[in-house]
Amino acid sequence: MNGNGNGTPGKGNGTPQLGMGIGWRPEIADAIEGLSGVDWVEAVAENICPGHLPDALVRLRKRGVTVVPHGVSLGLGGADRPDVQRLADLAARAEALGAPLVTEHIAFVRAGGALTASPVLEAGHLLPVPRTRDALRVLCENVRIAQDALPVPLAVENIAALISWPDEELSEGQFLAELVERTGVRLLIDVANLHTNHVNRGEDPVKALDELPVEAIAYVHVAGGLERDGVWHDTHAHPVTRPVLDILAELRARVSPPGVLLERDDDFPPAAELAGELTAIRETITAGPATAGGDRRPVGAGAYAPKTPAQGDARRDVPETPRPVETAGDGVRARIALEQVALLSSLVAGTPAPEGFDARRLGVQSRALAAKRAGVVAKIAPELPEILGAGYRAAFLAYAQIRPMRGGYRRDALDFAEHLLIGGRPEDAAARRRLTLWWEDRAAPRPPRRATRLVRAATRAVLVRK
């Protein structure tokens, strides 16, 4: 890897050579500025305001550090076509950062709406799309729409999953290869997600790497997690494990990726530990270079032992000209929409598990989604756990069981506070007054609709009685 951090084009697929990077988060902004050998960073797109870039990111850019916006809310795998405003927002962030590319996920994040004549449900999480040919047609059309709307190339990421769709028709590698062949999109391969899917779904990461077009890789994610009760949780809050580095070595034996990035989203360690993880990743990348002509040389002897070239190579080359994308008809989209809303409803609204799914795994995923909601709301609205004290988590999880998220995490925080106040909680009068003031200060400035006025009137009536 010959990244120099300046976004210069790489060889083969036109992807810029990025080098060694780390996920930029405000909590570790100072640490990142002090780390040596960081060529580029990736920032969550939705957390960036184009007109008011964080000072730390501005300083990094002045030093020549490339910044890549990483989107999490498009829902390219959803049944609906991508939202025009979300695409415009992502494009604005790419332009504000001078980014050489943008990235998103092969996932759906919401379901419902016009296609199902039902309320829109938000997952607050990346959920897997079924690896079927119908779902692939929808995804390809959505990717093409996004490509046309963005000012720079798009790369899409494979996700980690706790659950599997029934009756899938393609493996992960086949699904990704077809996507690249039809759209020409670049790939962001997360080796930690390949490990997650190995543990949770029994999928072979070596087979996936054999089947996908590795020359389409724009860059690679590496992250930590932990196993609990036989389920791997892709937490991004724990150190990178040896099996994940073994998959990275497997990938490196096939291709020299233009960039590799360490992700860390929570429980941030000291800068020295981050530097140590970057060193381990760098050593894995440099330990086993790909040979000329694309042949592979064995790397390491870890959990995922590499195959030799004699064992065959199912990889496909990246097409110079993508195949014409077959338009997904409204009937196909409607059918997928019904399937996705049934799954999401079972996860966030307590409806029965759809036929063919593992009910136990759905329960694990449902609890994980509720816990994530509680954690994110506590981060973006730290006053709530401060006001509620030790009772915050239990109160939020009880709320999440009966109230699906309907408009993002900030809306969720307001809905949670309103839910508590209408129920006369918290019981402590001083805490209740503080929560009331917090909620009123953050209510929408525009005139509320009639239903909202009734709810607020009920809230005030309850508070008066207290």
C-alpha positions as CSV (number, residue, x, y, z in Angstrom):
1,M,0.0,0.0,0.0
2,N,1.5,3.3,-1.1
3,G,-1.0,5.7,0.4
4,N,0.2,9.2,0.9
5,G,-3.0,10.6,2.3
6,N,-3.6,13.1,-0.5
7,G,-6.3,11.2,-2.4
8,T,-4.1,10.5,-5.5
9,P,-5.6,8.0,-7.9
10,G,-4.6,4.4,-7.3
11,K,-3.9,1.8,-9.9
12,G,-6.5,-0.4,-11.5
13,N,-9.9,0.9,-10.5
14,G,-9.4,4.6,-10.3
15,T,-9.8,4.6,-6.5
16,P,-7.5,7.0,-4.7
17,Q,-4.6,5.7,-2.7
18,L,-5.6,6.5,0.9
19,G,-3.1,4.7,3.1
20,M,-3.6,4.0,6.8
21,G,-6.6,5.7,8.4
22,I,-8.8,5.9,11.5
23,G,-12.4,6.7,12.1
24,W,-12.7,10.3,13.2
25,R,-14.9,10.8,16.3
26,P,-15.1,14.0,18.4
27,E,-14.2,12.1,21.5
28,I,-10.8,11.1,20.1
29,A,-10.2,14.2,17.9
30,D,-7.2,15.4,19.9
31,A,-5.7,11.9,20.0
32,I,-6.0,11.5,16.3
33,E,-4.2,14.8,15.7
34,G,-1.3,13.4,17.7
35,L,-1.1,10.0,16.1
36,S,1.7,9.4,13.6
37,G,1.2,7.6,10.4
38,V,-2.4,8.6,9.9
39,D,-2.9,9.4,6.2
40,W,-6.7,9.9,6.2
41,V,-9.8,9.8,8.4
42,E,-13.4,8.8,7.9
43,A,-16.2,10.9,9.5
44,V,-19.9,9.9,9.9
45,A,-21.6,12.0,7.3
46,E,-24.7,12.7,9.3
47,N,-22.6,14.2,12.1
48,I,-21.0,16.8,9.8
49,C,-22.5,20.2,9.1
50,P,-21.1,21.4,5.7
51,G,-21.1,25.1,6.8
52,H,-19.5,24.5,10.2
53,L,-16.9,21.8,10.0
54,P,-15.3,20.8,13.3
55,D,-12.1,22.7,14.0
56,A,-10.1,19.5,14.4
57,L,-11.2,18.3,10.9
58,V,-10.3,21.6,9.4
59,R,-6.8,21.3,11.0
60,L,-6.4,17.8,9.6
61,R,-7.4,18.9,6.1
62,K,-4.8,21.7,6.2
63,R,-2.2,19.1,7.0
64,G,-3.2,17.2,3.9
65,V,-5.2,14.5,5.6
66,T,-8.0,13.2,3.4
67,V,-11.5,13.1,5.0
68,V,-14.1,10.6,3.6
69,P,-17.7,11.0,4.6
70,H,-19.3,7.7,5.6
71,G,-23.1,7.7,5.4
72,V,-25.4,5.6,7.6
73,S,-28.9,6.7,6.8
74,L,-29.5,6.3,3.0
75,G,-30.9,2.8,3.3
76,L,-29.7,1.8,-0.2
77,G,-31.0,-1.7,0.5
78,G,-34.5,-0.5,1.3
79,A,-37.5,-1.0,-0.9
80,D,-38.0,2.7,-1.5
81,R,-35.8,4.7,-3.9
82,P,-33.2,6.8,-2.1
83,D,-34.5,10.1,-0.6
84,V,-33.5,13.0,-2.7
85,Q,-32.8,15.3,0.2
86,R,-30.6,12.7,1.9
87,L,-28.6,12.3,-1.3
88,A,-28.3,16.1,-1.6
89,D,-27.1,16.3,2.0
90,L,-24.5,13.6,1.4
91,A,-23.3,15.3,-1.7
92,A,-22.9,18.6,0.2
93,R,-20.8,17.0,2.8
94,A,-18.5,15.4,0.2
95,E,-18.0,18.8,-1.5
96,A,-17.4,20.6,1.9
97,L,-14.8,18.0,2.8
98,G,-13.2,17.9,-0.6
99,A,-13.6,14.1,-0.4
100,P,-12.4,11.9,-3.2
101,L,-15.3,9.5,-2.6
102,V,-18.2,8.8,-0.3
103,T,-19.3,5.5,1.3
104,E,-22.6,4.0,2.5
105,H,-23.9,0.5,3.4
106,I,-25.7,-2.4,1.8
107,A,-28.5,-2.3,4.3
108,F,-32.0,-1.1,5.0
109,V,-32.6,1.2,7.9
110,R,-36.3,1.9,7.8
111,A,-39.5,0.3,6.4
112,G,-43.1,1.2,5.8
113,G,-44.6,4.2,4.2
114,A,-46.4,4.5,0.9
115,L,-45.4,1.1,-0.5
116,T,-47.1,-0.7,2.5
117,A,-49.6,2.0,3.5
118,S,-48.3,1.7,7.0
119,P,-46.3,4.1,9.4
120,V,-42.6,4.4,8.7
121,L,-40.5,2.5,11.2
122,E,-36.9,3.5,11.9
123,A,-34.4,0.8,12.9
124,G,-31.7,3.1,14.1
125,H,-29.4,0.4,12.9
126,L,-28.1,-1.3,9.7
127,L,-30.2,-4.4,8.8
128,P,-29.3,-7.0,6.2
129,V,-31.1,-7.2,2.9
130,P,-32.2,-10.6,1.6
131,R,-29.6,-11.9,-0.9
132,T,-32.2,-12.6,-3.6
133,R,-32.3,-11.6,-7.2
134,D,-35.3,-9.3,-6.6
135,A,-33.5,-7.6,-3.7
136,L,-30.4,-7.3,-5.9
137,R,-32.4,-5.5,-8.7
138,V,-33.8,-3.0,-6.1
139,L,-30.3,-2.4,-4.6
140,C,-28.7,-2.0,-8.1
141,E,-31.3,0.6,-9.1
142,N,-30.9,2.5,-5.8
143,V,-27.1,2.5,-6.1
144,R,-27.3,3.9,-9.7
145,I,-29.7,6.6,-8.4
146,A,-27.2,7.5,-5.7
147,Q,-24.2,7.4,-8.1
148,D,-26.0,9.9,-10.4
149,A,-26.7,12.3,-7.6
150,L,-23.3,12.3,-6.0
151,P,-20.3,14.5,-7.1
152,V,-17.7,11.8,-6.4
153,P,-17.6,8.0,-6.7
154,L,-19.6,5.8,-4.3
155,A,-18.4,2.8,-2.4
156,V,-20.7,0.5,-0.4
157,E,-20.0,-1.6,2.6
158,N,-20.9,-5.2,3.6
159,I,-22.6,-5.2,7.0
160,A,-22.5,-7.4,10.1
161,A,-25.7,-9.3,10.9
162,L,-27.2,-11.3,13.7
163,I,-30.0,-12.7,11.6
164,S,-30.4,-14.4,8.2
165,W,-33.2,-14.1,5.7
166,P,-34.9,-17.4,4.7
167,D,-34.6,-18.7,1.1
168,E,-31.6,-16.6,0.0
169,E,-30.4,-17.3,-3.5
170,L,-26.8,-15.9,-3.5
171,S,-23.9,-16.0,-1.1
172,E,-22.4,-12.7,0.1
173,G,-19.5,-12.9,-2.4
174,Q,-21.8,-13.6,-5.3
175,F,-24.2,-10.8,-4.2
176,L,-21.4,-8.3,-4.1
177,A,-19.9,-9.5,-7.4
178,E,-23.2,-9.1,-9.1
179,L,-23.7,-5.6,-7.6
180,V,-20.3,-4.5,-8.9
181,E,-20.8,-6.0,-12.3
182,R,-24.2,-4.3,-12.8
183,T,-23.3,-0.9,-11.4
184,G,-19.6,-0.4,-11.3
185,V,-19.8,0.6,-7.7
186,R,-16.7,0.4,-5.5
187,L,-16.6,-1.8,-2.4
188,L,-15.8,-1.0,1.2
189,I,-15.0,-4.4,2.7
190,D,-15.3,-4.7,6.4
191,V,-13.3,-7.7,7.5
192,A,-14.7,-7.5,11.0
193,N,-18.2,-7.9,9.5
194,L,-17.0,-11.0,7.6
195,H,-15.9,-12.4,10.9
196,T,-19.2,-11.5,12.5
197,N,-21.2,-13.3,9.8
198,H,-18.9,-16.3,10.1
199,V,-19.8,-16.6,13.8
200,N,-23.4,-15.6,13.6
201,R,-24.5,-17.1,10.3
202,G,-21.9,-19.7,9.6
203,E,-20.6,-18.0,6.4
204,D,-17.0,-18.6,5.2
205,P,-15.0,-15.4,4.9
206,V,-12.5,-17.1,2.7
207,K,-15.2,-18.1,0.3
208,A,-16.6,-14.6,0.2
209,L,-13.2,-13.2,-0.6
210,D,-12.7,-15.8,-3.3
211,E,-16.1,-14.8,-4.9
212,L,-16.0,-11.0,-4.8
213,P,-14.1,-8.8,-7.2
214,V,-11.3,-7.7,-4.9
215,E,-10.0,-5.2,-7.5
216,A,-13.2,-3.2,-6.8
217,I,-12.2,-2.5,-3.2
218,A,-11.9,1.2,-2.4
219,Y,-10.8,0.5,1.2
220,V,-11.1,-1.8,4.1
221,H,-12.6,-1.5,7.6
222,V,-11.1,-3.2,10.6
223,A,-12.9,-3.1,14.0
224,G,-13.3,-5.0,17.3
225,G,-16.1,-6.8,19.0
226,L,-16.9,-9.6,21.4
227,E,-18.7,-12.9,21.6
228,R,-21.5,-13.3,24.1
229,D,-23.6,-16.5,24.4
230,G,-22.4,-17.8,21.1
231,V,-23.3,-14.5,19.3
232,W,-20.6,-12.1,18.0
233,H,-21.4,-8.5,18.6
234,D,-19.7,-6.0,16.3
235,T,-19.4,-3.4,18.9
236,H,-16.6,-1.1,17.6
237,A,-15.9,-0.7,21.3
238,H,-13.4,-3.5,21.9
239,P,-9.9,-4.3,20.6
240,V,-9.4,-5.8,17.2
241,T,-9.2,-9.6,17.6
242,R,-6.8,-12.1,16.0
243,P,-9.4,-13.7,13.7
244,V,-10.3,-10.3,12.2
245,L,-6.6,-9.6,11.5
246,D,-6.4,-13.1,9.9
247,I,-9.2,-12.2,7.5
248,L,-7.4,-8.9,6.7
249,A,-4.3,-11.0,5.9
250,E,-6.5,-13.2,3.7
251,L,-7.6,-10.1,1.8
252,R,-4.1,-8.8,1.6
253,A,-3.0,-12.0,0.0
254,R,-5.3,-11.3,-2.9
255,V,-5.0,-7.6,-3.4
256,S,-3.3,-4.5,-2.1
257,P,-6.2,-2.4,-0.8
258,P,-6.0,1.4,-1.5
259,G,-6.8,2.1,2.1
260,V,-7.3,0.4,5.5
261,L,-9.1,2.1,8.4
262,L,-9.5,1.3,12.1
263,E,-13.0,1.9,13.4
264,R,-13.7,2.7,17.0
265,D,-17.1,4.2,18.1
266,D,-17.2,3.8,21.9
267,D,-15.2,3.0,25.0
268,F,-12.3,4.9,23.5
269,P,-8.9,3.8,24.8
270,P,-5.9,6.0,25.4
271,A,-4.0,7.2,22.3
272,A,-1.2,4.7,22.9
273,E,-3.7,1.8,22.5
274,L,-5.1,3.2,19.3
275,A,-1.6,3.6,18.0
276,G,-0.9,-0.1,18.9
277,E,-4.0,-1.2,17.0
278,L,-2.9,0.8,14.0
279,T,0.5,-0.8,14.2
280,A,-1.0,-4.3,14.3
281,I,-3.1,-3.5,11.2
282,R,-0.1,-2.0,9.4
283,E,2.0,-5.1,10.2
284,T,-0.7,-7.4,8.9
285,I,-0.9,-5.4,5.6
286,T,2.8,-5.4,5.1
287,A,3.4,-9.0,6.1
288,G,2.1,-10.6,2.9
289,P,2.0,-8.5,-0.3
290,A,0.1,-9.7,-3.2
291,T,2.3,-11.1,-6.0
292,A,2.4,-9.6,-9.5
293,G,-0.4,-10.7,-11.7
294,G,-2.8,-11.0,-8.8
295,D,-1.7,-14.5,-7.6
296,R,-1.9,-15.0,-3.9
297,R,0.9,-15.8,-1.5
298,P,-0.1,-17.5,1.8
299,V,-0.1,-15.2,4.8
300,G,0.0,-16.4,8.4
301,A,-1.6,-19.5,9.8
302,G,-4.4,-18.2,11.8
303,A,-8.1,-19.1,12.0
304,Y,-8.6,-18.5,8.3
305,A,-5.8,-20.3,6.5
306,P,-5.3,-18.9,3.0
307,K,-5.6,-21.1,0.0
308,T,-2.8,-21.5,-2.5
309,P,-3.3,-20.4,-6.1
310,A,-3.5,-24.1,-7.1
311,Q,-6.8,-24.4,-5.3
312,G,-8.5,-22.1,-7.7
313,D,-9.8,-18.5,-7.7
314,A,-13.4,-17.7,-8.2
315,R,-12.9,-13.9,-8.3
316,R,-14.4,-11.8,-11.0
317,D,-12.6,-8.8,-12.6
318,V,-14.2,-5.4,-12.3
319,P,-16.1,-4.6,-15.4
320,E,-14.9,-1.6,-17.5
321,T,-18.4,-0.8,-18.4
322,P,-21.2,-1.8,-16.0
323,R,-24.1,-3.8,-17.4
324,P,-27.4,-2.0,-17.9
325,V,-29.4,-2.0,-14.7
326,E,-32.7,-3.7,-14.8
327,T,-35.4,-1.4,-13.3
328,A,-37.1,-2.9,-10.3
329,G,-40.8,-2.7,-10.9
330,D,-43.2,-1.3,-8.3
331,G,-44.5,-4.9,-7.7
332,V,-41.0,-6.1,-6.8
333,R,-40.5,-3.1,-4.5
334,A,-43.9,-3.5,-2.9
335,R,-43.2,-7.2,-2.1
336,I,-39.8,-6.4,-0.6
337,A,-41.3,-3.5,1.3
338,L,-43.8,-5.9,2.9
339,E,-41.1,-8.3,3.9
340,Q,-38.9,-5.6,5.4
341,V,-41.7,-4.0,7.3
342,A,-42.7,-7.4,8.8
343,L,-39.1,-8.0,9.9
344,L,-38.6,-4.5,11.3
345,S,-42.0,-4.5,13.1
346,S,-41.1,-7.8,14.8
347,L,-37.8,-6.2,16.0
348,V,-39.0,-2.8,17.2
349,A,-42.8,-3.2,17.7
350,G,-43.1,-6.7,19.2
351,T,-45.1,-8.2,16.3
352,P,-44.7,-12.0,15.6
353,A,-41.6,-13.2,13.9
354,P,-42.1,-13.5,10.2
355,E,-42.1,-17.1,8.8
356,G,-38.7,-18.6,8.3
357,F,-36.8,-16.5,10.7
358,D,-35.1,-17.7,13.9
359,A,-37.3,-16.3,16.6
360,R,-34.5,-16.6,19.2
361,R,-32.1,-14.6,17.0
362,L,-34.7,-12.0,16.4
363,G,-35.1,-11.6,20.1
364,V,-31.3,-11.1,20.5
365,Q,-31.4,-8.5,17.7
366,S,-34.4,-6.8,19.2
367,R,-32.8,-6.4,22.6
368,A,-29.6,-5.2,20.9
369,L,-31.6,-2.5,19.0
370,A,-33.2,-1.3,22.1
371,A,-29.9,-1.2,24.0
372,K,-28.4,0.8,21.1
373,R,-31.2,3.3,21.2
374,A,-30.7,3.8,24.9
375,G,-27.0,4.3,24.4
376,V,-27.3,6.7,21.5
377,V,-30.0,8.8,23.2
378,A,-27.9,9.0,26.3
379,K,-25.0,10.4,24.2
380,I,-27.0,13.0,22.2
381,A,-29.1,14.0,25.2
382,P,-26.9,13.5,28.2
383,E,-29.2,15.5,30.4
384,L,-31.7,12.6,30.4
385,P,-29.6,10.0,32.2
386,E,-28.4,12.9,34.5
387,I,-32.0,13.8,35.4
388,L,-33.2,10.2,35.7
389,G,-30.1,8.8,37.3
390,A,-29.8,5.0,37.7
391,G,-33.3,4.5,36.5
392,Y,-32.6,5.9,33.0
393,R,-31.7,2.6,31.2
394,A,-34.6,0.6,32.6
395,A,-37.1,3.4,31.9
396,F,-35.8,3.8,28.3
397,L,-35.9,0.0,27.6
398,A,-39.5,-0.2,28.8
399,Y,-40.4,2.8,26.6
400,A,-38.6,1.2,23.6
401,Q,-40.7,-2.0,23.9
402,I,-43.9,-0.1,23.1
403,R,-42.6,2.9,21.1
404,P,-40.7,2.3,17.8
405,M,-38.4,5.0,16.8
406,R,-40.1,7.3,14.3
407,G,-37.8,10.1,13.3
408,G,-34.2,9.6,14.3
409,Y,-32.5,9.7,17.7
410,R,-33.1,13.3,18.6
411,R,-36.8,12.9,18.0
412,D,-36.6,9.6,20.0
413,A,-35.1,11.6,23.0
414,L,-38.0,14.0,22.9
415,D,-40.6,11.3,22.5
416,F,-39.1,9.4,25.5
417,A,-39.2,12.5,27.7
418,E,-42.8,13.2,26.7
419,H,-43.7,9.6,27.4
420,L,-42.3,9.9,30.9
421,L,-44.0,13.2,31.6
422,I,-47.4,12.0,30.4
423,G,-47.0,9.1,32.8
424,G,-46.2,11.4,35.7
425,R,-42.6,10.4,35.9
426,P,-40.1,10.7,37.2
427,E,-41.7,10.5,40.7
428,D,-39.3,13.0,42.2
429,A,-41.0,16.5,41.7
430,A,-37.7,18.3,41.2
431,A,-36.5,15.8,38.6
432,R,-39.9,16.0,36.8
433,R,-39.6,19.8,36.7
434,R,-36.1,19.6,35.2
435,L,-37.3,17.1,32.6
436,T,-40.3,19.3,31.7
437,L,-38.0,22.3,31.1
438,W,-35.6,20.2,29.1
439,W,-38.5,18.9,26.9
440,E,-40.0,22.4,26.4
441,D,-36.7,24.0,25.5
442,R,-36.2,21.5,22.7
443,A,-39.8,21.3,21.2
444,A,-40.0,22.2,17.6
445,P,-40.2,26.0,17.0
446,R,-42.9,25.7,14.3
447,P,-46.5,25.8,15.5
448,P,-47.5,22.3,16.7
449,R,-50.2,20.3,15.0
450,R,-53.5,19.7,16.7
451,A,-52.4,16.2,18.0
452,T,-49.2,17.7,19.4
453,R,-51.1,20.5,21.1
454,L,-53.4,17.9,22.7
455,V,-50.5,15.9,24.0
456,R,-48.8,18.9,25.4
457,A,-52.0,20.0,27.1
458,A,-52.3,16.6,28.6
459,T,-48.7,16.8,29.8
460,R,-49.3,20.2,31.4
461,A,-52.5,18.9,33.1
462,V,-50.6,16.0,34.5
463,L,-47.9,18.3,35.8
464,V,-50.4,20.6,37.4
465,R,-52.0,17.7,39.3
466,K,-48.6,16.6,40.5
